[in-house]
């Protein structure tokens, strides 16, 4: 496989923690996009599929300046993020 990959594992903050991020298993995946246009095109392709887009493409300055992302859930309920972080070193 080509490219750079990173994997982060995080323990649940508490054994009795409520919510999906506190159960064992994969709950979230993020992928980088080359530019904003790729994310806008992705959303356009998802709309006819009735994909579960939880947050449409937008800027998320709380993450970093110029951070642009779209969020959705796959058919298994796993949260997916496709992002373009132009000002972040990954």
Secondary structure, 3 states (H helix, E strand, C coil): CCCCCCCCCCCCCCCCCCCHHHCCCCCEEEEECCCHHHHHHHHHHHHCCCCEEEEEEEECCCCCCCCEEEEEECCCCCEEEEEECCCCCC
